[in-house]
Amino acid sequence: MTGGRRVVVSRRPAALAGRGTPSPPGDSPDVPAIVGLQLRRALRTVAAVAGLLVGMPVLAAWLPGPWTWVAMSVAVQCVWVGLSLLQLRWAERLER
């Protein structure tokens, strides 16, 4: 790049809160509380995934036919994608 200008910033810019408005100086979020809430939400998601992992073979033992495994495999993948999106949405919402 020729003819460009280099700018040196002597201090860090203020953090932005939400929609482009600077946060007040004394208004810092309680990080351990947010992390604790996110951890509880994540443990609920892990419990749901564990329930799926344990429940699918049990359900397949009750239902006859080879297509049962195929249908449940597709269904479980859809549920896992849905759970991951919900988990991400919940974690982002707790940070706001």
C-alpha positions in Angstrom: 0.0 0.0 0.0 1.5 3.3 -1.0 0.6 6.7 0.2 -1.3 5.4 3.2 -1.3 7.0 6.6 -0.5 5.2 9.7 -2.4 6.3 12.8 -1.3 5.4 16.3 -3.9 5.2 19.0 -2.5 6.2 22.4 -5.4 4.8 24.5 -8.0 2.1 24.2 -11.4 3.2 23.0 -14.3 2.8 25.4 -16.3 -0.4 25.1 -19.6 -0.2 23.4 -22.7 -1.5 25.2 -25.3 -3.1 22.9 -26.5 -0.8 20.2 -23.6 1.5 19.7 -24.0 3.5 22.8 -21.0 3.7 25.1 -21.4 2.1 28.5 -21.4 4.3 31.6 -18.0 4.4 33.4 -19.2 2.6 36.6 -21.5 0.1 34.9 -19.6 -3.1 34.6 -21.4 -6.4 34.3 -21.1 -9.0 37.0 -19.0 -11.5 35.1 -19.1 -14.4 37.6 -22.9 -14.2 37.8 -23.2 -14.3 34.0 -20.8 -17.2 33.8 -22.7 -19.1 36.5 -26.0 -18.6 34.6 -24.5 -19.7 31.4 -23.0 -22.8 33.1 -26.5 -23.8 34.4 -28.0 -23.4 31.0 -25.2 -25.4 29.4 -25.7 -28.2 32.0 -29.3 -28.4 31.1 -28.4 -28.7 27.4 -25.9 -31.4 28.3 -28.6 -33.3 30.3 -30.9 -33.1 27.3 -28.2 -34.5 25.0 -27.4 -37.3 27.5 -31.1 -38.1 27.7 -31.1 -38.5 23.9 -28.0 -40.7 23.9 -29.5 -43.0 26.5 -33.1 -42.8 25.3 -32.5 -43.6 21.6 -31.2 -47.2 22.1 -34.0 -47.9 24.6 -36.6 -46.6 22.2 -35.1 -48.6 19.3 -35.3 -51.8 21.4 -39.0 -51.3 21.8 -39.7 -50.4 18.2 -39.2 -53.2 15.6 -37.7 -52.8 12.2 -34.4 -51.6 10.7 -35.9 -48.3 9.5 -36.4 -47.3 13.1 -32.7 -46.6 13.5 -32.6 -44.6 10.3 -35.5 -42.4 11.3 -34.3 -41.9 14.8 -30.8 -41.0 13.6 -32.1 -38.3 11.4 -34.4 -37.0 14.2 -31.6 -37.0 16.7 -29.4 -34.9 14.4 -32.2 -32.4 14.0 -32.8 -32.2 17.7 -29.1 -31.7 18.4 -28.9 -28.9 15.9 -31.9 -27.3 17.5 -30.5 -27.7 21.0 -27.2 -26.1 19.9 -29.0 -23.1 18.4 -31.1 -22.7 21.5 -28.0 -23.0 23.7 -26.2 -20.3 21.7 -29.3 -18.0 21.8 -29.7 -18.5 25.6 -26.0 -17.8 26.2 -26.0 -14.6 24.1 -29.2 -13.4 25.8 -27.7 -13.8 29.2 -24.7 -11.7 28.2 -27.0 -8.7 27.3 
